[in-house]
Amino acid sequence: MNRPSADKVSLQRGNQALGRAIRYLAAYKSLAALPYLFLLISTLAMLMVPRMVRNIIDAVARGVIANTIVPRLGEIPAAMLPQALAQLGVTQESLLFDYQNSQRMLIQAAAAILVFAILRGLFSFLHAYWAERNSQSVAFDLRNELYAKIQSLSFSYHDRTQTGQLMIRATDDVEKVRLFIGQGLLMAMGALVLLAGTLIILFTTNARLTLVVLPILPVALILFMVFGRISQPLFARVQMRLSALNTILQENLAGIKVVKAFTREREEQLKFDHAADQLMKQQLVVARTFSILFPVVFLVGNLGQALVLYYGGGQILAGTLSIGAWQEFSLYMIYIFMPLAQLGMIITQMSQASASAARIFEILDARSDVTNQPGATDLPQVQGRVTFENVFFRYYNSGEPVLKNVSFEVQPGQTLALLGATGSGKTTIINMLPRFYDPTEGRVLVDGVDLRQVTLESLRSQIGIVLQETTLFTGTIRDNIAFGRPEASPEEVTAAAQAAAAHDFILEFPEGYDTLVGERGSTLSGGQKQRIAIARALLLDPRILILDDSTSSVDLATEVRIREALSRLMQGRTNLVIAQRISTVMNADLILVLDKGQVAAQGQHDELMESSPIYAEIYHSQLVGDLSGDAEPSALAA
C-alpha cells in the first residue's frame, strides 16, 4: 500500500486547518450570517439587470417597427393587412400598444435598471463591510490565541523554534487567513449563487442554447481543481521561505551592534540576499503556475462566447430568438464565466490561507512540556525548603543528560551557591525551580511538595528571579521595576531600586523614574540594566530568590554595593545564587560544585577547600588575585 505523498498530506492538513479557522465565525452567530444575506440580495439584484436590458432592447425594436408601420396602416389594403402583420409576428392591437407606450416602457426599463443598480451597490457595501468586520474579529481572536499559546509554551518549545517563525505566523499567516474569510470565502459563495442563478434563468429562457455552452463548465471546474491541488503546497513553501527571511532579519536587527563590531555587514547581507533569493524563486514558481491558469480560463470563456454567437445568431436568423433575448443571453453568459474567472483569485487566496492556517494551528495544537497537571492545587505560602531528589534532565532530542543524579537540600532562609565551569548545569538547576523545565527523572520539591502537583502561577508568584540575560521592556524605568507588581506604589518602587543600588543613577536622568529605557533597554548600560532587573525581582518580596550571575555585568565597585544591599535583603529568604566569582559564594550556607552536570562536591567553604580539588583550584585562581588588590570585596552573607 502506497503511503500518501508529503504534498497530499500537507493539502489535507491545510484544508482541515482552514475549516477550523472558518468555524471561528460561529462565535459571532447572526453577525456572521449578515454578509451572506446581503450578498444574496446583491446577487439577485445583479441577476435582474440583463432582463431589464432585454426589455429595453425589445421595447426599442418594437417601437421602431410600430413607429414605422402605424402611421401607414391606412395605406395598406384591408385584405393584405393580416398577412403583413403575420409576417412581422405582431397583431394590430400589440402594434398600436407599442406605438402608444414604447417611450413609457423604455423609461420604466431604464428606471428598473437604476433601482437594481442602487440596490446592488447598497447591499454590496453592506456585505463587504460586515465581511471585513467579521474577518477582522476572527483575526483578532486568532492573534490573541496565538499570543496566549506562545506565552504558555514551555522553554523547550522556544529552544527549538525560531522567533522569526513565530512572528510571521502571528502576523502574515493570520492576515492571509483573514483575507480568505473576509474576501475569498464570500467571493466563492457569491460565485456559486451567481452561477446557479444564471443557469436557472438560462434554462428557463433558452434551454437549447444553454445546453450548447453547458459542457464547458465541467472542463473549467476540473482545471481549477487541478491548479488548486498544485498551488497549495507551493504557497506553503512560500511561507516557509518568508519565515526564514524574517528570522534572519529579526536576528540581524537584534544583534546589529555585534554585526557592526565584527564588521560582518557584508556577510550578513549575503545571507539575507540568499534567503530573499530563495523566497523570490518560490514566488516565481507560484507566478508561473498562475500565469498558465488565467490564460486557460480566458480561453475557455472565449470559447463559450464564440458558441453563443454562432448558435444564437442561427436562432436569430431562424426567427426563434429576438435581438433583446440574444443580448440578455450574452450578458448572462458573462455571469457564467465571471465566477469562473473569480475562481482563480479564490483558489489563490484559499491556497495561501490553507497553508497559513496549517502553520497557525501547528502552534495552537502544540503541547507544552510543562503544564498544570489535572488536580493541581495552589502552592501555599512557602517557607522556602528546596529539595532536589536524584534529578536527571536532558533537553529536547538530546541524548546526553545535562544533569545527572543531582541531589541536595536547602533549608528555609539559607543561601545555596552554585559554582562550576560554563556548561556544568548551574543555570539548568535554577530553571527547574520555577518549572521552566521539568526533570526527565527525579523530583524537585518546595516544602516537601512535588512542584508538578501545584499550579505554575502559585509557584512562580513566590519566586523572584534575576536571569543571566537581562531583559527590559519598552517603557519607563518605573514600568520595568514594577513589571511583576504593576500596582506597586512609587515608594515601593523606589525602595526596591535603592536596595538594588539603582536609585542614584536613576535620579541622574532628567526624567528620573519616568525615563524611557528604549527597546530592550538600549539606553542603559549593562550594569544599569542588571540593577533594574534586581530591583524588579526584589519588589516581589519573594520567599525564594534566584540570582543567575546577577553581578556579571557590573564593575567591582558596583558589585560591592549590590552585594552589600543583597546581604541585608536575603535575610530570611531561601537564596539560590550563581556566580563566576568565588568571592560571591564563600559565605553561603551550602556550595554546590558542579562538573559536567553532576555534583562533584557540596558543603561550606572551609570543607570544600579541604575536600574538593576543583573548588580549591577556583579559589586560588580567582580570590588570591582579588585579595592582592587595594580593597577586599564583601562576600554574601548567609
C-alpha positions as CSV (number, residue, x, y, z in Angstrom):
1,M,0.0,0.0,0.0
2,N,1.5,3.3,-1.1
3,R,1.9,6.0,1.5
4,P,0.4,9.4,0.7
5,S,2.8,11.9,-0.6
6,A,4.0,14.8,1.6
7,D,2.2,17.3,-0.6
8,K,-1.1,15.4,-0.4
9,V,-0.8,15.2,3.4
10,S,0.0,18.9,3.5
11,L,-3.0,19.6,1.4
12,Q,-5.3,17.6,3.6
13,R,-3.9,19.2,6.8
14,G,-4.2,22.7,5.2
15,N,-7.9,22.1,4.2
16,Q,-8.8,20.8,7.7
17,A,-7.0,23.8,9.4
18,L,-8.8,26.3,7.1
19,G,-12.1,24.7,8.1
20,R,-11.2,25.2,11.7
21,A,-10.4,28.8,11.1
22,I,-13.7,29.4,9.3
23,R,-15.5,27.9,12.3
24,Y,-14.3,30.8,14.4
25,L,-17.1,32.8,12.7
26,A,-19.6,30.7,14.8
27,A,-18.6,32.8,17.8
28,Y,-20.4,35.8,16.2
29,K,-23.6,33.9,15.5
30,S,-26.1,36.1,13.5
31,L,-23.4,38.7,12.7
32,A,-21.5,36.1,10.8
33,A,-24.6,35.4,8.6
34,L,-25.2,39.1,7.7
35,P,-22.6,39.3,4.9
36,Y,-24.1,36.3,3.2
37,L,-27.6,37.6,3.4
38,F,-26.6,40.9,1.9
39,L,-24.5,39.1,-0.7
40,L,-27.6,37.1,-1.7
41,I,-29.7,40.3,-2.1
42,S,-26.9,42.0,-4.1
43,T,-26.5,39.0,-6.4
44,L,-30.3,38.7,-7.0
45,A,-30.3,42.4,-7.9
46,M,-27.4,41.8,-10.3
47,L,-29.2,38.9,-11.9
48,M,-32.2,41.2,-12.8
49,V,-30.2,43.6,-14.9
50,P,-29.8,41.5,-18.1
51,R,-33.6,41.0,-18.1
52,M,-34.1,44.8,-17.9
53,V,-31.6,45.3,-20.8
54,R,-33.6,42.8,-22.8
55,N,-36.8,44.8,-22.1
56,I,-35.1,48.0,-23.2
57,I,-33.8,46.5,-26.5
58,D,-37.1,44.8,-27.2
59,A,-39.0,48.0,-26.4
60,V,-36.8,49.9,-28.8
61,A,-37.1,47.3,-31.5
62,R,-40.9,47.1,-31.2
63,G,-41.2,50.9,-31.0
64,V,-39.2,51.3,-34.2
65,I,-41.5,48.8,-36.0
66,A,-44.6,50.4,-34.6
67,N,-43.5,54.0,-35.4
68,T,-42.7,52.9,-38.9
69,I,-45.9,50.9,-39.7
70,V,-48.7,52.5,-37.6
71,P,-48.7,55.9,-39.4
72,R,-49.0,53.9,-42.7
73,L,-51.7,51.5,-41.7
74,G,-54.2,53.4,-43.7
75,E,-52.2,52.9,-46.8
76,I,-52.2,49.1,-46.5
77,P,-55.3,47.4,-48.2
78,A,-57.5,45.8,-45.6
79,A,-57.3,42.4,-47.3
80,M,-53.5,42.4,-47.1
81,L,-53.2,43.8,-43.5
82,P,-53.5,40.4,-41.7
83,Q,-50.9,38.8,-43.9
84,A,-48.5,41.8,-43.4
85,L,-48.9,41.7,-39.6
86,A,-48.4,37.9,-39.6
87,Q,-45.1,38.3,-41.4
88,L,-44.0,40.8,-38.8
89,G,-45.1,38.5,-36.0
90,V,-47.4,41.1,-34.4
91,T,-51.0,41.8,-34.0
92,Q,-52.7,45.1,-34.8
93,E,-53.5,45.6,-31.1
94,S,-49.9,45.0,-29.9
95,L,-48.7,47.2,-32.7
96,L,-50.9,50.1,-31.6
97,F,-49.9,49.4,-27.9
98,D,-46.2,49.6,-28.8
99,Y,-46.8,52.8,-30.8
100,Q,-48.6,54.5,-27.8
101,N,-46.4,53.1,-24.9
102,S,-42.9,52.5,-26.3
103,Q,-41.5,55.6,-24.7
104,R,-43.0,54.8,-21.3
105,M,-41.8,51.2,-21.5
106,L,-38.3,52.4,-22.3
107,I,-38.3,54.8,-19.3
108,Q,-39.7,52.0,-17.0
109,A,-37.0,49.6,-18.0
110,A,-34.2,52.2,-17.6
111,A,-35.6,53.1,-14.2
112,A,-35.7,49.5,-13.1
113,I,-32.1,49.1,-14.1
114,L,-31.2,52.1,-12.0
115,V,-33.2,50.8,-9.0
116,F,-31.5,47.4,-9.2
117,A,-28.1,49.0,-9.6
118,I,-28.7,51.1,-6.4
119,L,-29.8,48.0,-4.5
120,R,-26.8,46.1,-5.7
121,G,-24.5,48.9,-4.7
122,L,-26.1,49.3,-1.3
123,F,-26.0,45.7,-0.4
124,S,-22.5,45.2,-1.9
125,F,-21.3,47.8,0.5
126,L,-23.1,46.2,3.4
127,H,-21.8,42.7,2.7
128,A,-18.2,44.0,2.2
129,Y,-18.4,46.0,5.4
130,W,-19.7,43.1,7.6
131,A,-17.4,40.6,6.0
132,E,-14.4,42.8,6.7
133,R,-15.6,43.3,10.3
134,N,-16.2,39.6,10.9
135,S,-12.8,38.7,9.3
136,Q,-11.0,41.2,11.5
137,S,-12.8,39.8,14.5
138,V,-11.5,36.3,13.6
139,A,-8.0,37.6,13.1
140,F,-8.2,39.3,16.5
141,D,-9.2,36.0,18.1
142,L,-6.5,34.0,16.3
143,R,-3.8,36.5,17.2
144,N,-4.8,36.6,20.8
145,E,-4.9,32.8,21.0
146,L,-1.6,32.6,19.3
147,Y,0.0,35.1,21.7
148,A,-1.5,33.3,24.7
149,K,-0.4,30.0,23.4
150,I,3.2,31.2,22.7
151,Q,3.2,32.7,26.3
152,S,2.2,29.3,27.8
153,L,4.5,27.1,25.8
154,S,7.5,25.8,27.8
155,F,11.1,26.8,27.4
156,S,11.9,23.6,25.5
157,Y,9.5,24.7,22.7
158,H,11.1,28.1,22.4
159,D,14.5,26.4,22.4
160,R,13.8,24.6,19.2
161,T,11.6,27.3,17.5
162,Q,12.9,30.4,15.8
163,T,11.5,33.7,16.9
164,G,11.1,34.8,13.2
165,Q,8.8,31.9,12.5
166,L,6.5,32.7,15.5
167,M,6.4,36.4,14.4
168,I,5.4,35.6,10.8
169,R,2.7,33.2,11.9
170,A,1.1,35.8,14.2
171,T,1.2,38.5,11.5
172,D,1.4,37.4,7.9
173,D,-0.2,33.9,8.3
174,V,-3.1,35.3,10.3
175,E,-3.6,38.1,7.6
176,K,-3.8,35.5,4.8
177,V,-6.5,33.5,6.7
178,R,-8.3,36.8,7.4
179,L,-8.3,37.8,3.7
180,F,-9.8,34.5,2.7
181,I,-12.5,34.7,5.3
182,G,-13.3,38.3,4.5
183,Q,-12.9,38.1,0.8
184,G,-12.2,34.7,-0.7
185,L,-14.9,32.8,1.1
186,L,-17.5,35.5,0.3
187,M,-16.3,35.6,-3.3
188,A,-16.7,31.8,-3.5
189,M,-20.2,32.0,-2.1
190,G,-21.2,34.9,-4.4
191,A,-19.7,33.0,-7.4
192,L,-21.8,29.9,-6.5
193,V,-25.0,31.9,-6.1
194,L,-24.4,33.8,-9.3
195,L,-23.6,30.7,-11.3
196,A,-26.6,28.7,-10.0
197,G,-29.0,31.6,-10.5
198,T,-27.7,32.3,-14.0
199,L,-28.0,28.7,-15.1
200,I,-31.6,28.5,-13.8
201,I,-32.6,31.7,-15.7
202,L,-30.9,30.5,-18.9
203,F,-32.5,27.1,-18.8
204,T,-36.0,28.7,-18.3
205,T,-35.5,31.1,-21.1
206,N,-33.5,29.2,-23.8
207,A,-32.7,25.6,-22.8
208,R,-31.3,24.7,-26.3
209,L,-28.7,27.5,-26.3
210,T,-27.8,26.8,-22.7
211,L,-27.1,23.1,-23.4
212,V,-24.6,24.3,-26.1
213,V,-22.3,26.0,-23.5
214,L,-23.0,23.8,-20.5
215,P,-20.3,21.2,-21.3
216,I,-17.7,24.0,-20.9
217,L,-18.4,24.3,-17.2
218,P,-17.1,20.9,-16.0
219,V,-13.9,21.5,-18.0
220,A,-13.3,24.8,-16.3
221,L,-14.0,23.3,-12.8
222,I,-11.6,20.4,-13.4
223,L,-8.9,22.8,-14.4
224,F,-9.4,24.8,-11.2
225,M,-9.4,21.7,-9.0
226,V,-6.1,20.6,-10.6
227,F,-4.5,24.0,-10.2
228,G,-5.8,24.2,-6.6
229,R,-4.0,20.9,-5.7
230,I,-0.8,22.1,-7.3
231,S,-0.8,25.6,-5.8
232,Q,-1.4,25.0,-2.1
233,P,1.9,23.2,-1.4
234,L,3.6,26.0,-3.4
235,F,2.2,28.6,-1.1
236,A,3.2,26.5,1.9
237,R,6.8,26.7,0.7
238,V,6.5,30.4,0.1
239,Q,5.5,30.9,3.8
240,M,8.5,28.7,4.9
241,R,10.9,30.9,2.8
242,L,9.3,34.0,4.2
243,S,9.7,32.7,7.8
244,A,13.4,32.0,7.1
245,L,13.9,35.5,5.7
246,N,12.1,37.1,8.7
247,T,14.2,35.1,11.1
248,I,17.4,36.4,9.5
249,L,16.1,39.9,9.6
250,Q,15.0,39.6,13.3
251,E,18.3,38.1,14.4
252,N,20.3,40.7,12.5
253,L,18.4,43.7,13.9
254,A,18.6,42.3,17.4
255,G,22.4,41.8,17.1
256,I,23.2,44.8,15.0
257,K,25.8,46.0,17.4
258,V,27.6,42.7,17.2
259,V,27.4,42.7,13.4
260,K,29.0,46.1,13.3
261,A,31.6,45.4,15.9
262,F,32.9,42.4,13.9
263,T,32.4,44.1,10.5
264,R,30.1,41.3,9.3
265,E,27.8,43.6,7.4
266,R,28.7,42.1,4.0
267,E,28.4,38.5,5.2
268,E,25.0,39.2,6.8
269,Q,23.9,41.0,3.6
270,L,24.9,37.9,1.6
271,K,22.9,35.7,4.0
272,F,19.9,37.9,3.6
273,D,20.3,38.0,-0.1
274,H,20.3,34.2,-0.3
275,A,17.1,34.0,1.8
276,A,15.5,36.7,-0.3
277,D,16.6,34.9,-3.5
278,Q,15.0,31.6,-2.3
279,L,11.8,33.5,-1.5
280,M,11.8,35.2,-4.9
281,K,12.4,31.9,-6.7
282,Q,9.5,30.2,-4.9
283,Q,7.2,33.1,-5.6
284,L,8.2,33.0,-9.3
285,V,7.2,29.3,-9.3
286,V,3.7,30.3,-8.0
287,A,3.5,33.2,-10.5
288,R,4.4,30.8,-13.4
289,T,1.7,28.4,-12.3
290,F,-1.0,31.1,-12.3
291,S,0.4,32.6,-15.5
292,I,-0.7,29.4,-17.1
293,L,-4.0,29.2,-15.2
294,F,-5.5,32.6,-16.2
295,P,-5.0,32.3,-20.0
296,V,-6.6,28.9,-19.9
297,V,-9.6,30.4,-18.1
298,F,-9.9,33.2,-20.6
299,L,-9.6,30.6,-23.4
300,V,-12.5,28.6,-22.0
301,G,-14.6,31.8,-21.5
302,N,-13.9,33.0,-25.1
303,L,-14.9,29.5,-26.4
304,G,-18.2,29.8,-24.7
305,Q,-18.8,33.3,-26.1
306,A,-18.0,32.0,-29.6
307,L,-20.5,29.2,-29.3
308,V,-23.2,31.6,-28.1
309,L,-22.5,34.0,-31.0
310,Y,-22.7,31.2,-33.5
311,Y,-25.7,29.2,-32.3
312,G,-27.5,32.4,-31.1
313,G,-27.0,34.0,-34.4
314,G,-28.5,31.0,-36.1
315,Q,-31.7,31.2,-33.9
316,I,-32.0,34.9,-34.7
317,L,-31.8,34.2,-38.4
318,A,-34.4,31.5,-38.0
319,G,-36.7,34.0,-36.2
320,T,-36.8,32.0,-32.9
321,L,-34.7,34.5,-30.9
322,S,-35.1,38.2,-30.6
323,I,-32.2,40.6,-30.5
324,G,-33.1,41.6,-26.9
325,A,-33.2,37.9,-25.9
326,W,-29.9,37.3,-27.6
327,Q,-28.3,40.2,-25.8
328,E,-29.8,39.0,-22.5
329,F,-28.3,35.6,-23.0
330,S,-24.9,37.1,-23.8
331,L,-25.0,39.1,-20.6
332,Y,-25.9,36.0,-18.6
333,M,-23.0,34.2,-20.3
334,I,-20.7,36.8,-18.7
335,Y,-22.3,36.0,-15.4
336,I,-21.4,32.4,-16.0
337,F,-17.7,33.0,-16.9
338,M,-17.2,35.8,-14.4
339,P,-17.4,33.3,-11.4
340,L,-15.1,31.0,-13.3
341,A,-12.6,33.9,-13.7
342,Q,-13.0,34.7,-10.0
343,L,-12.2,31.1,-9.1
344,G,-8.5,31.9,-10.0
345,M,-8.5,34.6,-7.2
346,I,-10.4,32.3,-4.9
347,I,-8.0,29.4,-5.4
348,T,-5.1,31.7,-4.8
349,Q,-6.5,33.0,-1.6
350,M,-7.7,29.6,-0.4
351,S,-4.3,28.0,-1.1
352,Q,-2.5,30.7,0.8
353,A,-5.0,30.6,3.6
354,S,-4.9,26.8,3.9
355,A,-1.1,26.8,4.1
356,S,-1.1,29.6,6.7
357,A,-4.0,28.1,8.7
358,A,-2.0,24.8,9.0
359,R,1.0,26.8,10.3
360,I,-1.2,28.7,12.8
361,F,-2.8,25.6,14.2
362,E,0.5,23.9,14.4
363,I,1.3,26.3,17.2
364,L,-2.1,26.3,18.7
365,D,-2.1,22.5,18.8
366,A,1.5,22.3,20.2
367,R,1.7,20.7,23.6
368,S,3.7,22.3,26.3
369,D,6.2,20.1,28.2
370,V,5.4,22.0,31.4
371,T,1.7,22.4,32.3
372,N,-0.6,22.4,35.2
373,Q,-1.5,18.8,35.8
374,P,-5.1,17.7,36.4
375,G,-5.9,18.2,40.0
376,A,-3.0,20.6,40.6
377,T,-3.5,22.8,43.6
378,D,-2.2,26.3,44.6
379,L,1.0,26.2,46.5
380,P,0.5,27.7,50.0
381,Q,2.8,30.4,51.3
382,V,6.2,28.7,51.2
383,Q,8.7,28.5,54.0
384,G,11.5,28.0,51.4
385,R,12.9,24.5,51.8
386,V,14.1,23.4,48.4
387,T,14.9,19.8,47.7
388,F,16.3,18.0,44.6
389,E,16.0,14.2,44.6
390,N,18.0,12.3,42.1
391,V,17.3,14.7,39.3
392,F,18.2,13.9,35.7
393,F,17.5,16.2,32.8
394,R,18.1,16.2,29.1
395,Y,17.0,18.8,26.6
396,Y,14.6,18.1,23.7
397,N,16.0,15.5,21.3
398,S,19.3,15.4,23.3
399,G,20.7,12.0,24.1
400,E,23.2,13.0,26.8
401,P,21.7,14.2,30.1
402,V,22.6,17.8,31.1
403,L,22.0,16.9,34.8
404,K,22.9,13.5,36.3
405,N,21.6,12.3,39.6
406,V,21.6,15.8,41.3
407,S,20.5,15.7,44.9
408,F,20.7,18.4,47.6
409,E,18.5,20.2,50.1
410,V,18.4,23.9,51.2
411,Q,16.7,24.9,54.4
412,P,14.4,28.0,54.7
413,G,16.5,31.1,55.0
414,Q,19.7,29.5,53.7
415,T,21.8,30.5,50.7
416,L,22.8,28.0,48.1
417,A,25.7,28.9,45.8
418,L,26.2,27.1,42.5
419,L,29.8,27.0,41.2
420,G,31.2,25.4,38.2
421,A,32.5,25.8,34.7
422,T,30.3,27.0,31.8
423,G,28.0,24.2,30.8
424,S,28.2,22.4,34.1
425,G,24.5,22.7,34.7
426,K,24.1,25.7,37.0
427,T,21.5,27.5,35.0
428,T,19.6,24.3,34.3
429,I,19.2,23.7,38.1
430,I,17.8,27.1,38.8
431,N,15.5,26.7,35.8
432,M,14.0,23.7,37.4
433,L,12.8,25.6,40.5
434,P,10.2,27.8,38.8
435,R,9.4,24.9,36.4
436,F,10.8,26.4,33.3
437,Y,11.7,22.7,32.7
438,D,10.6,19.5,34.4
439,P,13.1,16.8,35.4
440,T,13.4,13.9,33.0
441,E,13.8,11.7,36.1
442,G,13.7,12.5,39.8
443,R,11.8,15.2,41.7
444,V,12.1,18.9,42.7
445,L,10.3,19.8,45.9
446,V,9.5,23.0,47.8
447,D,8.5,22.5,51.5
448,G,8.2,18.8,50.7
449,V,5.7,19.3,47.8
450,D,6.5,18.0,44.3
451,L,6.3,21.0,42.1
452,R,4.4,19.1,39.4
453,Q,1.5,18.9,41.9
454,V,1.0,22.7,42.2
455,T,-0.1,25.3,39.7
456,L,2.6,27.2,37.9
457,E,1.1,30.6,38.8
458,S,1.1,30.0,42.5
459,L,4.7,28.6,42.3
460,R,6.2,31.4,40.2
461,S,4.5,34.2,42.1
462,Q,6.6,33.3,45.2
463,I,9.9,33.2,43.4
464,G,12.0,36.2,42.5
465,I,14.4,35.8,39.5
466,V,17.2,37.8,38.1
467,L,18.3,35.9,35.0
468,Q,21.8,36.0,33.5
469,E,20.5,37.6,30.3
470,T,18.9,40.9,31.4
471,T,15.6,41.7,29.5
472,L,13.9,45.0,29.8
473,F,10.8,46.1,28.0
474,T,10.0,49.2,26.1
475,G,8.6,51.7,28.6
476,T,9.8,53.7,31.6
477,I,12.2,52.6,34.3
478,R,9.3,52.6,36.8
479,D,7.3,50.3,34.5
480,N,10.2,47.8,34.3
481,I,10.8,47.7,38.0
482,A,7.1,47.2,38.7
483,F,6.7,44.6,35.9
484,G,5.8,41.9,38.3
485,R,3.7,44.2,40.5
486,P,2.1,46.9,38.4
487,E,0.0,48.0,41.4
488,A,3.2,48.8,43.5
489,S,3.3,52.3,44.9
490,P,6.1,54.8,43.9
491,E,7.5,54.4,47.4
492,E,7.8,50.7,47.0
493,V,9.4,51.0,43.6
494,T,11.9,53.5,45.0
495,A,12.7,51.2,47.9
496,A,13.4,48.3,45.6
497,A,15.7,50.5,43.4
498,Q,17.6,51.7,46.5
499,A,18.1,48.1,47.6
500,A,19.5,47.2,44.2
501,A,21.8,50.2,44.2
502,A,19.9,51.7,41.2
503,H,18.3,54.7,42.8
504,D,21.2,57.1,42.5
505,F,21.8,56.5,38.7
506,I,18.1,56.7,38.0
507,L,17.9,60.2,39.6
508,E,20.7,61.3,37.3
509,F,18.4,61.0,34.3
510,P,16.3,64.2,33.7
511,E,13.1,62.2,33.8
512,G,14.1,60.1,36.7
513,Y,11.9,57.0,37.1
514,D,9.9,58.1,34.1
515,T,12.9,57.8,31.8
516,L,12.2,55.6,28.7
517,V,14.6,52.7,28.5
518,G,14.3,52.1,24.8
519,E,14.0,48.8,23.0
520,R,15.4,46.0,25.2
521,G,16.9,48.8,27.5
522,S,19.2,50.1,24.8
523,T,19.6,53.5,26.5
524,L,21.1,51.9,29.6
525,S,24.5,50.3,30.3
526,G,24.8,46.6,31.1
527,G,25.3,47.3,34.8
528,Q,22.3,49.7,35.0
529,K,20.0,47.1,33.3
530,Q,21.3,44.5,35.7
531,R,20.4,46.6,38.8
532,I,16.9,47.4,37.4
533,A,16.4,43.6,36.9
534,I,17.4,43.0,40.5
535,A,15.0,45.7,41.7
536,R,12.3,44.1,39.7
537,A,12.8,40.8,41.5
538,L,13.1,42.4,44.9
539,L,9.8,44.3,44.5
540,L,8.0,41.0,44.6
541,D,9.4,40.4,48.2
542,P,9.8,36.7,47.3
543,R,10.3,33.8,49.7
544,I,12.7,32.3,47.3
545,L,15.3,34.4,45.4
546,I,17.2,33.3,42.3
547,L,20.3,35.3,41.2
548,D,21.8,33.9,38.0
549,D,25.2,35.5,37.7
550,S,23.4,38.8,38.6
551,T,26.6,40.8,39.0
552,S,28.3,39.7,35.9
553,S,27.7,43.0,34.0
554,V,28.8,45.4,36.7
555,D,32.2,46.8,37.8
556,L,33.8,45.8,41.1
557,A,32.7,48.9,43.0
558,T,29.1,48.5,41.9
559,E,29.2,44.8,42.6
560,V,30.3,45.6,46.2
561,R,27.3,47.9,46.6
562,I,24.8,45.4,45.2
563,R,26.1,42.6,47.3
564,E,26.0,44.7,50.5
565,A,22.4,45.5,49.7
566,L,21.6,41.9,48.9
567,S,23.2,40.6,52.0
568,R,20.6,42.5,54.1
569,L,17.7,41.7,51.8
570,M,18.5,38.0,51.5
571,Q,18.0,37.5,55.3
572,G,15.0,35.3,55.9
573,R,14.8,34.1,52.3
574,T,16.0,30.9,50.6
575,N,18.5,32.1,48.0
576,L,20.0,30.3,45.0
577,V,23.0,32.2,43.7
578,I,25.1,31.6,40.6
579,A,28.3,33.5,40.2
580,Q,31.6,33.1,38.4
581,R,33.4,35.0,41.1
582,I,34.2,32.8,44.1
583,S,34.1,35.9,46.4
584,T,30.3,35.9,45.8
585,V,29.8,32.4,47.3
586,M,32.3,32.0,50.0
587,N,29.9,32.6,52.9
588,A,27.0,30.6,51.5
589,D,25.3,28.0,53.8
590,L,25.8,25.4,51.1
591,I,28.0,25.5,48.0
592,L,27.4,23.0,45.1
593,V,30.4,22.4,42.9
594,L,29.2,21.1,39.6
595,D,31.2,19.3,36.9
596,K,29.6,18.1,33.7
597,G,26.1,18.0,35.1
598,Q,27.0,16.2,38.3
599,V,27.5,17.4,41.9
600,A,31.3,17.0,42.2
601,A,31.2,18.3,45.8
602,Q,28.9,20.1,48.2
603,G,29.4,21.8,51.6
604,Q,30.7,25.1,53.0
605,H,33.8,27.0,52.1
606,D,36.1,25.5,54.7
607,E,35.0,21.9,54.0
608,L,35.4,22.3,50.2
609,M,38.8,23.8,50.5
610,E,40.0,20.6,52.0
611,S,37.8,18.1,50.2
612,S,37.3,19.5,46.6
613,P,40.3,20.0,44.3
614,I,38.0,21.7,41.8
615,Y,36.9,24.3,44.4
616,A,40.4,24.8,45.7
617,E,41.7,25.4,42.2
618,I,38.9,28.0,41.6
619,Y,39.7,29.7,44.9
620,H,43.4,30.0,44.3
621,S,43.0,31.2,40.7
622,Q,40.4,33.9,41.5
623,L,40.4,35.0,45.1
624,V,44.2,35.2,45.6
625,G,44.4,37.7,42.7
626,D,41.4,39.7,44.0
627,L,42.8,39.9,47.6
628,S,46.1,41.3,46.3
629,G,44.3,44.5,45.3
630,D,43.6,47.6,47.5
631,A,40.1,46.6,48.6
632,E,38.7,43.3,49.5
633,P,35.1,42.8,48.2
634,S,32.4,41.8,50.7
635,A,31.0,38.3,50.4
636,L,27.3,37.4,50.5
637,A,26.0,37.0,54.0
638,A,24.4,33.7,54.7
